[in-house]
Amino acid sequence: SLRLADAFLKTLVAAAAESPVMLVVDDIHAADNASVAILHTVARRLTDGQVLMVLVGRISELRLSPAADALTSDDALSGLISCQLDVLVNETAEALVCRLANSSNSAHPPVARILRAARGNPLAIELLTREWLAHPSTSLLNDLESLDTQPAARVGIPRAIGKMFERQSRRLDSITRAVLDTAAVLGRRLTALDLYAATDIAPGQAAEALSRLKDEGLLREIGGDLEFRNELIRAQAYYAVAGPIRQNLHAKVADLLSQREPKVDAPNLEIGWHFLRGGSPTLAVPFGISGAEDAIAAGAPAEAQQILEALLSYQHDEELCRQMQLLLAKALLDRSNASKAMPALESLLRSGCLTVRERAEVTRLVSNAEFLLAKSPRSLRVAAAKTALEAARETGDAELLLKALLEYARTCKNLGDAEGIRQTRCETARIIDSGTQVPSAYLTIAYCDYYTYEIRSALLALERVAQLNGRDLAQLSFVHNGIGSCYSSLCNFPEASRHLRKGLEIAERIGDDSRASRILSNLTLVCTTLGRYEDAIQVGRRSIELGKRNINQPEIVTAYANLGDAYLLTGDREGASDCLERAKEWVTTHDDWYMTVIFLFENASRALATGNIALALSIKREIDRLTGSAQQLLVQGGLSVKLDAIKALHEDGPESARQLAVDRKRFFRKRVPMYYLDALAVCAWLESHLEGRYSTETQDELKLFEMWGAAGKRALLEAQGFLG
């Protein structure tokens, strides 16, 4: 041992004579006594060399290794510095995940979920990130998250964690080990001492054992509470308990929780899951249904979906099944998952046992699903929306009627029925005037006003919805997206970005990929308008990625168009062309009038940007075949100005084109500043065409692009030939 130490020392000194040397020893607590003795000897005899020795070990295990403890606490080592490392803070942990993801060129990882499971442990963060990037659909992260709902039969915990857990758990006495087993079942509720009665352990004994587990490093204290150091350790502890014993523990915990008063401290969803995992689906049903209703109301549709799908896999009486199917359809549509919701809704309509209210609910949800699917013939979608409206009127329930009116307004927009939207707004306004002050009323008003370019009125209505909204996160995400879109139309881009990001955060929290994709598309437009093209491309790609992941993204054509503009303004014509091609593929497989017209407008816009006026006019003729001029203005105000002016110039002469552009500029000046900029550019183009220069007034107006920060908007208009 001494000869080895001497040889090792000479090697280090010789190497340090040429350049500084850093020696890193990981897991010093796990080293054998002979290895630690050599390191200790070398550390004492290294006095002058340029050697840095870094010893890494777990504090909870160092004291169990006398040799390692003596080395790391030796006061005779004058250069010894002890440094206790805390877990990574969220910002640093998030940066680590992003760096790992960027190096792999894979899909964007679920950062928040990884951070929740790893709890700041860098090794766990790296492991979970790399594993998710390699196997996103079957990742270990999914298995860890299912511990509180439907645990997998087995989980591939890394061997290093398994060995560490085995080494530490062997030292535990029987009571502490029983507390560890129960804590793994309890999860976040592990400090509820009365629940350890499930293993006949008194609260005092449980408290003492939990302290021991904290000292052992299996648990950690945070915010005055205890939790597992990370979910990998919890999973190892959970699966170390034999299956039948785990089932028995879940059943006992469910029984204890169900006896608690009040139930606020014991959510029904949690009790339902414990009964299910305890092998008692019949006992789980009432708690599962109540918990699912609470989850949907609180904006957590994914949680409701999970337990309802699990409960429906068992046999129940017809009434309970109908109740659960309706709740499941609501949860699915709150996550924009129409393709899974539609079979359940069709089954309910066929049942013939629905009450008047239930039928109204189901028909409204069918209309919502038809909008998201965008594949049914237009006549069927109109029929579905009208049926929902009539069924809602039969109930006499104002809230149901308002929700049906919103669905009807959305259908009218997608079919270009401006008159239907105006009638819907009038009926909604009458309901509000009668004293009904609920979020859905103002949401319908906002939807109608936004479509008819009463943007400021729509903004006020949406802000009223945000004030009235209770816990409905799905609705709140929709509202913030709407507010952001209003501010974008008003050229207030900082506020637009703030609200869009807030809506995106909520959409990601509730697991609505479709909504998140649509919000990211709007953010892409904002970034492009501001001239932040690289940000726009990054956000736009994320929008498309989420949109392709969820087949019920009814506005993915807009997402492709917005990303295409960002590519175009960076000179990537191939990327822009590919976006247009992908949008065309979607349009050809969906019977969606609104998105078809949007696609044609965007196609014409791209033709203008490439200088192909003949193609732009040809596409304009196709748009005219599908729509009237009033409809075109409502679908795409900015592009309709450009195409109408070019058509008027070629068919009726420059004066006619200029008058049209001036009229549109006047129309949009107060209503939609974003489209006002388009009309201004067209007026400037025609003025230059007729007069050979800009007037002083036009030059002053063009300064608005700079004042509002719309550098990207101006660049696109320059690319299309309207500004020089």
C-alpha positions in Angstrom: 0.0 0.0 0.0 2.8 2.4 0.9 4.7 1.5 -2.3 1.6 2.1 -4.3 1.1 5.5 -2.6 4.7 6.4 -3.2 4.5 5.5 -6.9 1.2 7.3 -7.3 2.7 10.4 -5.6 5.8 10.4 -7.9 3.5 10.1 -11.0 1.4 13.1 -9.9 4.5 15.2 -9.1 6.1 14.4 -12.4 3.0 15.2 -14.3 2.5 18.5 -12.3 6.1 19.5 -13.2 5.0 20.0 -16.8 1.5 21.4 -16.3 -1.1 21.6 -13.5 -3.0 18.4 -12.7 -6.6 17.9 -11.5 -7.4 14.6 -9.9 -11.2 13.9 -9.5 -12.4 11.0 -7.3 -16.1 10.5 -7.5 -18.2 8.6 -4.9 -15.3 8.7 -2.3 -17.8 7.2 0.2 -18.0 4.0 -1.8 -14.2 3.5 -2.1 -12.5 0.6 -0.2 -10.2 1.4 2.8 -7.0 0.7 0.9 -7.8 3.1 -1.9 -8.8 5.8 0.5 -5.6 5.2 2.5 -3.5 5.8 -0.6 -5.3 9.0 -1.4 -5.0 10.2 2.2 -1.2 9.5 2.1 -0.8 11.3 -1.2 -2.9 14.3 0.0 -0.7 14.7 3.1 2.6 14.5 1.2 1.5 16.8 -1.7 2.7 20.2 -0.5 4.3 22.0 -3.4 3.1 20.4 -6.6 0.5 22.0 -8.9 -2.1 19.4 -8.1 -5.8 19.9 -7.3 -7.5 16.9 -5.8 -11.3 16.9 -5.9 -13.1 14.4 -3.8 -16.9 14.0 -4.3 -19.1 12.1 -1.9 -22.5 12.0 -0.3 -22.5 13.5 3.1 -25.1 11.0 4.4 -22.7 8.1 3.5 -19.3 9.6 4.3 -19.9 9.1 8.0 -20.5 5.4 7.4 -17.0 5.0 5.9 -14.4 5.8 8.6 -11.6 6.0 6.2 -13.4 8.4 3.8 -14.7 10.5 6.7 -11.2 10.8 8.1 -9.8 11.9 4.8 -12.5 14.5 4.1 -12.3 16.0 7.6 -8.5 15.9 8.2 -7.6 19.3 9.7 -3.9 18.5 9.0 -4.6 19.1 5.3 -4.0 22.8 5.1 -5.4 23.2 1.7 -8.6 21.3 2.4 -11.8 23.1 1.6 -15.2 21.6 2.2 -18.0 22.7 -0.2 -21.5 21.4 0.2 -23.3 21.5 -3.1 -27.1 22.1 -3.3 -29.3 20.9 -6.1 -29.5 23.0 -9.2 -31.9 25.9 -9.2 -34.6 25.8 -11.9 -32.9 28.3 -14.2 -29.6 26.3 -14.3 -31.4 23.0 -14.5 -33.5 24.3 -17.5 -30.3 25.5 -19.2 -28.8 22.0 -18.8 -31.9 20.3 -20.4 -31.8 22.8 -23.3 -28.1 22.3 -23.9 -28.5 18.5 -23.9 -31.5 18.8 -26.3 -29.6 21.2 -28.6 -26.7 18.8 -29.0 -29.1 16.0 -30.1 -31.1 17.8 -32.8 -34.2 16.0 -31.6 -37.6 17.2 -30.6 -38.0 19.8 -27.8 -38.0 17.9 -24.5 -40.7 18.5 -21.8 -38.5 20.7 -19.6 -41.0 21.3 -16.8 -41.8 17.6 -16.4 -38.1 16.6 -16.4 -37.3 19.3 -13.7 -40.2 18.0 -11.6 -39.0 14.4 -11.6 -35.3 15.2 -11.2 -35.7 17.9 -8.5 -32.4 19.6 -9.3 -30.2 16.5 -9.3 -27.9 17.0 -12.4 -27.3 13.3 -12.9 -31.1 12.6 -12.9 -31.7 15.6 -15.2 -29.1 14.3 -17.7 -30.4 10.7 -17.5 -34.1 11.6 -18.0 -33.3 14.1 -20.8 -31.2 11.8 -22.8 -33.6 8.9 -22.3 -36.6 11.0 -23.4 -34.7 12.2 -26.5 -34.0 8.6 -27.4 -37.4 7.2 -26.6 -40.0 10.1 -26.3 -43.1 7.9 -26.4 -41.9 5.2 -24.1 -39.6 7.2 -21.9 -38.7 6.5 -18.3 -40.2 10.0 -17.5 -43.7 8.7 -18.5 -43.2 5.7 -16.1 -42.2 7.9 -13.2 -45.2 10.2 -13.7 -47.5 7.3 -13.7 -46.5 6.3 -10.2 -49.5 8.2 -8.8 -52.0 7.0 -11.4 -51.3 3.8 -13.3 -47.8 2.5 -12.4 -46.1 0.4 -15.1 -45.6 -3.3 -14.3 -41.9 -2.7 -14.2 -39.6 0.3 -14.7 -36.0 0.3 -16.0 -34.3 2.2 -13.1 -30.6 2.8 -13.9 -28.3 0.2 -12.1 -26.3 2.9 -10.3 -29.4 4.2 -8.5 -30.5 0.6 -7.8 -27.2 -0.2 -6.2 -27.2 3.0 -4.1 -30.7 2.3 -2.9 -29.9 -1.3 -2.0 -26.8 -0.3 -0.1 -28.7 2.3 1.9 -31.9 0.4 2.5 -30.0 -2.6 3.9 -28.9 -0.4 6.9 -32.5 0.5 7.8 -34.4 -1.2 10.7 -37.7 -2.8 10.1 -39.9 0.2 11.1 -37.9 2.7 9.0 -38.1 0.3 6.1 -41.8 0.0 6.5 -42.1 3.8 6.6 -40.0 4.0 3.4 -42.3 1.5 1.7 -45.4 3.5 2.7 -43.8 6.8 1.8 -43.2 5.5 -1.7 -46.9 4.7 -2.0 -48.0 8.1 -0.5 -45.8 10.2 -2.8 -46.3 13.9 -2.1 -48.4 13.1 1.0 -45.5 11.3 2.7 -45.5 13.7 5.7 -49.2 12.8 6.6 -48.2 10.9 9.7 -51.7 9.5 10.4 -51.6 7.6 7.0 -48.8 5.3 8.3 -51.5 3.5 10.2 -51.8 1.6 6.9 -48.7 -0.3 8.2 -49.7 -0.1 11.9 -47.0 2.5 12.6 -47.8 5.3 15.1 -47.3 8.9 14.1 -44.4 9.3 16.5 -42.6 6.3 15.1 -43.3 7.5 11.5 -41.8 11.0 12.3 -38.7 9.4 13.7 -38.3 7.1 10.8 -38.8 10.0 8.3 -36.0 11.9 10.0 -33.8 8.9 9.6 -34.6 8.6 5.9 -33.7 12.3 5.5 -30.3 11.7 7.3 -29.7 8.8 4.9 -30.2 11.1 1.9 -33.3 9.3 0.6 -35.5 12.2 1.4 -34.8 15.9 1.4 -36.4 18.9 3.2 -37.7 21.7 1.0 -40.0 24.6 2.0 -40.5 23.0 5.4 -41.7 19.8 3.9 -40.2 16.4 3.1 -40.0 14.7 -0.3 -38.0 12.1 -2.1 -34.7 13.4 -3.3 -36.0 12.7 -6.8 -38.6 10.5 -8.5 -36.0 7.9 -9.5 -35.4 7.1 -5.9 -39.1 7.0 -5.2 -39.7 4.6 -8.1 -36.9 2.3 -6.8 -38.5 2.3 -3.4 -42.0 1.7 -4.8 -41.0 -1.2 -7.0 -39.0 -2.7 -4.2 -42.3 -3.4 -2.4 -43.9 -6.7 -3.5 -46.9 -6.2 -5.8 -49.6 -7.8 -3.5 -48.3 -5.7 -0.5 -48.4 -2.5 -2.6 -52.0 -3.2 -3.6 -52.9 -3.7 0.0 -51.2 -0.5 1.0 -53.1 1.5 -1.6 -56.4 0.0 -0.4 -55.7 0.9 3.2 -54.5 4.4 2.3 -57.6 5.0 0.2 -59.8 3.9 3.1 -57.9 6.3 5.5 -58.2 9.2 3.1 -61.9 8.6 2.4 -62.6 8.9 6.1 -61.0 12.3 6.3 -63.0 15.5 6.8 -63.1 17.8 5.1 -62.4 16.3 1.7 -60.4 19.3 0.6 -57.4 17.8 2.3 -58.0 14.5 0.5 -58.9 15.2 -3.2 -61.4 12.7 -4.7 -59.1 12.1 -7.7 -56.4 10.9 -5.4 -58.7 8.6 -3.4 -60.1 7.2 -6.6 -56.6 6.3 -7.8 -55.7 4.6 -4.5 -58.9 2.5 -4.6 -58.2 1.6 -8.3 -54.6 0.5 -7.5 -55.9 -1.2 -4.4 -58.1 -3.5 -6.6 -61.5 -1.9 -5.8 -62.8 -0.2 -9.0 -66.4 -0.1 -7.7 -65.3 1.9 -4.7 -63.2 4.1 -7.0 -66.0 5.2 -9.2 -67.8 7.9 -7.1 -64.5 9.4 -6.1 -63.2 9.2 -9.7 -66.3 10.9 -11.2 -66.3 13.7 -8.6 -62.5 14.1 -8.9 -62.8 14.3 -12.7 -65.4 17.0 -12.5 -63.2 18.9 -10.1 -60.2 18.5 -12.4 -62.1 19.7 -15.5 -63.4 22.7 -13.6 -59.8 23.4 -12.4 -58.4 23.2 -15.9 -56.7 19.9 -15.5 -58.4 17.8 -18.2 -55.5 15.4 -18.7 -55.9 14.2 -15.1 -59.7 13.7 -15.6 -59.0 11.9 -18.8 -56.6 9.5 -17.2 -58.9 8.3 -14.4 -62.0 8.2 -16.6 -60.3 6.0 -19.2 -59.1 3.7 -16.4 -62.5 3.4 -14.8 -64.3 2.8 -18.1 -62.0 -0.2 -18.7 -64.1 -2.0 -16.0 -67.7 -3.0 -16.1 -70.2 -0.6 -14.6 -74.0 0.1 -14.8 -75.2 2.0 -17.8 -76.0 5.3 -16.1 -72.5 5.5 -14.6 -70.9 4.7 -17.9 -72.9 7.4 -19.6 -71.9 9.9 -17.0 -68.2 9.0 -17.3 -68.3 9.0 -21.2 -69.7 12.5 -21.2 -67.1 13.7 -18.7 -64.4 12.0 -20.8 -65.5 13.7 -24.0 -65.4 17.1 -22.2 -61.9 16.4 -20.9 -60.7 15.3 -24.4 -62.1 18.4 -26.1 -60.5 20.6 -23.4 -57.3 19.2 -24.8 -58.5 19.6 -28.4 -58.5 15.8 -28.9 -61.6 15.6 -31.1 -60.7 12.3 -32.8 -60.9 10.4 -29.5 -63.9 12.4 -28.2 -66.1 11.8 -31.3 -66.6 8.0 -30.8 -67.7 8.6 -27.2 -70.1 11.4 -28.2 -71.6 9.3 -31.1 -72.1 6.4 -28.6 -73.9 8.8 -26.2 -76.2 10.1 -29.0 -77.1 6.5 -30.0 -77.9 5.5 -26.4 -81.4 7.1 -26.4 -81.2 7.6 -22.6 -80.0 11.2 -22.5 -81.8 13.8 -20.5 -82.7 17.1 -22.3 -79.7 18.8 -20.7 -77.3 15.9 -21.4 -78.4 15.9 -25.1 -77.7 19.7 -25.3 -74.3 19.1 -23.8 -73.5 16.3 -26.2 -74.7 18.1 -29.3 -72.6 21.1 -28.4 -69.5 19.0 -27.9 -70.2 17.3 -31.2 -70.2 20.7 -32.9 -66.9 21.6 -31.1 -65.4 18.3 -32.3 -66.5 18.9 -35.9 -64.7 22.3 -35.8 -61.5 20.6 -34.6 -61.6 17.7 -37.0 -62.4 20.0 -40.0 -63.0 16.9 -42.2 -66.8 16.6 -42.3 -68.7 18.3 -45.2 -69.6 21.8 -44.4 -73.3 21.0 -44.5 -72.8 18.5 -41.6 -70.9 21.0 -39.6 -73.6 23.7 -40.0 -76.2 21.1 -39.1 -74.3 20.0 -36.0 -73.9 23.7 -34.8 -77.7 24.4 -35.4 -78.7 21.1 -33.6 -76.6 22.1 -30.6 -78.2 25.6 -30.6 -81.7 24.2 -30.7 -81.0 21.6 -28.0 -79.5 24.3 -25.8 -82.6 26.5 -26.2 -84.8 23.7 -25.2 -83.1 23.4 -21.8 -83.7 27.1 -20.9 -80.2 27.1 -19.4 -78.5 30.4 -20.3 -75.0 29.1 -19.8 -75.6 26.1 -22.1 -77.1 28.4 -24.7 -74.2 30.8 -24.6 -71.7 27.9 -25.1 -73.8 26.7 -28.1 -73.8 30.2 -29.5 -70.0 30.3 -29.3 -69.8 27.1 -31.2 -72.3 28.4 -33.8 -70.2 31.6 -34.2 -67.1 29.6 -34.8 -68.9 27.5 -37.4 -70.1 30.6 -39.1 -66.6 32.0 -39.2 -65.2 28.9 -40.7 -67.9 28.9 -43.4 -67.7 32.6 -44.2 -71.2 33.3 -42.8 -70.8 36.9 -41.7 -74.5 37.4 -41.2 -74.7 34.4 -38.9 -71.9 35.9 -36.8 -73.8 39.2 -36.5 -77.0 37.5 -35.5 -75.1 35.4 -32.9 -73.6 38.6 -31.5 -77.1 40.3 -31.2 -78.6 37.3 -29.4 -75.6 37.1 -27.0 -75.9 40.8 -26.3 -79.6 40.4 -25.4 -78.7 37.6 -23.0 -76.1 39.9 -21.3 -78.6 42.7 -21.1 -81.1 40.4 -19.4 -78.6 40.1 -16.5 -76.5 37.1 -17.4 -72.9 38.0 -16.6 -70.9 34.9 -17.3 -67.6 34.3 -19.0 -69.0 32.5 -22.0 -71.3 35.5 -22.9 -68.4 37.9 -23.2 -66.3 35.2 -24.9 -68.9 34.9 -27.7 -69.1 38.7 -28.0 -65.3 38.9 -28.3 -65.2 36.1 -30.9 -67.8 37.9 -33.1 -66.2 41.3 -32.7 -62.7 40.1 -33.5 -64.0 38.5 -36.8 -65.8 41.7 -37.8 -62.7 43.9 -37.0 -64.1 45.5 -33.9 -60.8 44.7 -32.2 -60.9 47.1 -29.3 -64.4 46.0 -28.4 -63.2 42.3 -28.6 -60.3 43.2 -26.3 -62.6 44.7 -23.7 -64.8 41.6 -23.8 -61.9 39.3 -23.4 -60.5 41.2 -20.4 -64.0 40.9 -18.9 -63.9 37.1 -19.4 -60.5 37.0 -17.6 -62.0 38.9 -14.7 -65.0 36.5 -14.5 -63.1 33.3 -15.1 -62.8 31.1 -12.0 -60.6 28.1 -12.4 -61.2 27.1 -16.0 -57.7 27.0 -17.3 -58.7 25.8 -20.8 -60.8 28.8 -21.2 -58.1 31.1 -19.7 -55.6 29.8 -22.2 -58.0 30.6 -25.0 -58.6 34.1 -23.6 -54.9 35.0 -23.3 -54.4 33.8 -26.8 -57.3 36.1 -27.9 -56.0 39.1 -26.0 -52.5 38.5 -27.5 -54.0 38.4 -31.0 -56.0 41.6 -30.3 -52.8 43.4 -29.1 -50.9 42.1 -32.2 -53.7 43.5 -34.5 -53.4 46.8 -32.6 -49.5 46.8 -33.1 -48.9 46.6 -29.3 -46.3 43.8 -29.7 -44.9 43.8 -26.1 -48.4 43.2 -24.7 -49.2 40.7 -27.4 -46.1 38.7 -26.6 -46.8 38.8 -22.9 -50.4 37.5 -23.2 -49.5 34.9 -25.8 -46.8 33.5 -23.6 -49.1 33.4 -20.6 -51.7 31.5 -22.7 -48.9 29.1 -23.9 -47.8 28.4 -20.4 -51.4 27.4 -19.4 -51.9 25.3 -22.6 -48.7 23.4 -21.9 -49.7 22.9 -18.2 -53.0 21.3 -19.2 -51.4 19.3 -22.0 -53.3 20.9 -24.9 -50.8 20.5 -27.8 -53.3 21.8 -30.3 -53.9 25.0 -28.4 -50.1 25.4 -27.7 -49.5 25.0 -31.5 -52.0 27.8 -32.3 -50.5 30.2 -29.7 -47.0 29.5 -30.9 -48.1 30.3 -34.5 -49.4 33.7 -33.3 -46.1 34.2 -31.5 -44.3 33.4 -34.8 -46.2 36.2 -36.5 -45.3 38.6 -33.7 -41.6 37.8 -33.9 -41.6 38.0 -37.7 -43.4 41.4 -37.6 -40.7 42.7 -35.2 -37.9 41.5 -37.5 -36.8 38.8 -35.0 -36.6 36.1 -37.7 -34.4 33.5 -35.9 -36.8 33.6 -32.9 -39.7 33.3 -35.3 -38.3 30.3 -37.0 -37.6 28.6 -33.6 -41.1 29.3 -32.3 -42.7 28.4 -35.7 -40.9 25.0 -35.9 -42.2 24.3 -32.4 -45.7 25.2 -33.5 -45.5 22.8 -36.4 -44.0 20.0 -34.3 -46.9 20.3 -31.8 -49.5 20.6 -34.6 -48.3 17.5 -36.3 -48.3 15.6 -33.0 -52.0 16.5 -32.5 -54.1 15.8 -35.6 -56.8 18.1 -34.3 -55.0 21.4 -35.0 -57.6 23.2 -37.2 -55.3 26.2 -37.9 -52.1 24.5 -38.9 -52.2 26.1 -42.4 -51.7 29.5 -40.6 -48.8 28.0 -38.7 -47.1 26.9 -41.9 -47.8 30.3 -43.5 -46.3 32.3 -40.5 -43.2 30.1 -40.5 -42.9 30.4 -44.2 -42.8 34.2 -44.0 -40.0 34.0 -41.5 -38.0 31.6 -43.8 -38.7 33.9 -46.7 -37.3 37.0 -44.9 -34.1 35.2 -44.0 -33.6 34.3 -47.7 -34.5 30.6 -47.2 -36.8 30.2 -50.2 -36.6 26.4 -50.0 -37.9 26.4 -46.4 -40.7 28.9 -47.4 -41.7 26.7 -50.3 -41.8 23.6 -48.2 -44.1 25.3 -45.7 -46.5 26.2 -48.5 -46.4 22.6 -49.8 -47.2 21.2 -46.4 -50.1 23.6 -46.0 -51.4 22.5 -49.4 -51.3 18.9 -48.3 -53.5 19.7 -45.3 -56.0 21.7 -47.3 -56.5 18.9 -49.9 -57.4 16.5 -47.1 -59.8 18.8 -45.1 -63.1 20.3 -46.2 -62.4 23.7 -44.5 -63.6 26.7 -46.5 -61.8 29.2 -44.2 -58.4 27.5 -44.2 -58.7 26.9 -48.0 -59.1 30.7 -48.5 -56.3 31.4 -46.0 -54.1 29.1 -48.0 -54.9 30.7 -51.3 -54.2 34.2 -49.8 -50.8 33.0 -48.5 -50.0 31.4 -51.9 -50.8 34.7 -53.6 -48.6 36.5 -51.0 -45.7 34.2 -51.8 -46.3 34.9 -55.6 -46.0 38.6 -54.9 -42.8 38.1 -52.9 -41.2 36.3 -55.9 -42.4 39.0 -58.3 -44.9 36.7 -60.1 -47.8 39.1 -60.5 -49.5 36.9 -63.1 -49.7 34.0 -60.7 -51.0 36.3 -57.9 -53.8 37.5 -60.1 -54.6 33.9 -61.1 -54.9 32.9 -57.4 -57.0 36.1 -56.8 -59.5 34.8 -59.4 -59.7 31.5 -57.6 -60.4 33.3 -54.3 -63.1 35.4 -56.1 -64.7 32.1 -57.2 -64.9 30.8 -53.6 -65.8 34.0 -51.8 -67.4 37.5 -52.1 -65.4 40.6 -51.6 -66.9 41.3 -48.2 -65.9 37.7 -47.1 -62.4 38.2 -48.4 -62.0 41.3 -46.3 -63.0 39.5 -43.2 -60.8 36.5 -43.8 -57.5 38.3 -44.6 -57.8 42.1 -44.4 -54.2 42.9 -45.2 -53.7 40.6 -48.1 -57.1 41.4 -49.6 -56.1 45.1 -49.9 -53.0 44.2 -51.9 -54.7 41.7 -54.2 -57.8 43.9 -54.7 -55.6 46.9 -55.5 -53.4 45.0 -58.0 -56.5 43.6 -59.7 -58.1 47.1 -59.9 -54.9 48.5 -61.3 -54.8 45.9 -64.1 -58.6 45.9 -64.9 -59.8 49.5 -64.0 -56.7 51.7 -64.0 -54.5 53.4 -61.3 -57.1 55.9 -60.0 -59.6 53.1 -59.2 -56.9 51.2 -57.5 -55.8 54.2 -55.5 -59.3 55.0 -54.4 -59.8 51.4 -53.2 -56.5 51.6 -51.2 -57.4 54.9 -49.6 -60.9 53.6 -48.6 -59.3 50.5 -47.0 -56.7 52.6 -45.2 -59.5 54.8 -43.8 -61.4 51.6 -42.8 -58.5 50.0 -41.0 -56.9 53.2 -39.4 -58.8 52.9 -36.1 -60.0 49.3 -36.3 -56.9 47.2 -37.2 -53.5 49.1 -37.2 -51.8 46.0 -38.5 -53.9 45.9 -41.7 -53.7 49.7 -41.8 -50.0 49.3 -42.5 -50.8 47.0 -45.4 -53.2 49.6 -46.8 -50.7 52.4 -46.2 -48.0 50.5 -48.1 -50.4 49.9 -51.1 -51.3 53.6 -51.1 -47.6 54.5 -51.1 -46.9 52.1 -53.9 -49.7 53.5 -56.1 -48.7 57.1 -55.2 -45.2 56.3 -56.3 -46.5 54.6 -59.5 -48.7 57.7 -60.4 -46.6 60.6 -59.1 -43.1 59.2 -59.2 -42.6 59.9 -55.5 -44.1 59.8 -52.0 -46.0 62.8 -50.7 -44.8 64.5 -47.5 -47.9 63.1 -45.7 -47.2 59.5 -46.9 -43.5 59.9 -45.8 -44.7 60.9 -42.3 -47.1 58.0 -42.2 -44.5 55.5 -43.2 -42.6 56.4 -40.0 -45.2 54.4 -38.2 -43.4 51.2 -39.1 -40.4 52.3 -37.1 -42.5 53.8 -34.3 -44.4 50.6 -33.8 -41.4 48.4 -34.2 -42.8 46.6 -37.3 -39.4 46.2 -39.1 -40.3 42.7 -40.3 -43.7 43.8 -41.6 -42.0 46.5 -43.6 -39.4 44.0 -44.9 -42.2 41.7 -46.1 -43.9 44.6 -47.9 -40.6 45.5 -49.5 -40.2 41.9 -50.7 -43.7 42.0 -52.2 -42.8 45.2 -54.1 -45.1 47.6 -52.3 -42.3 49.6 -50.5 -38.9 50.6 -51.7 
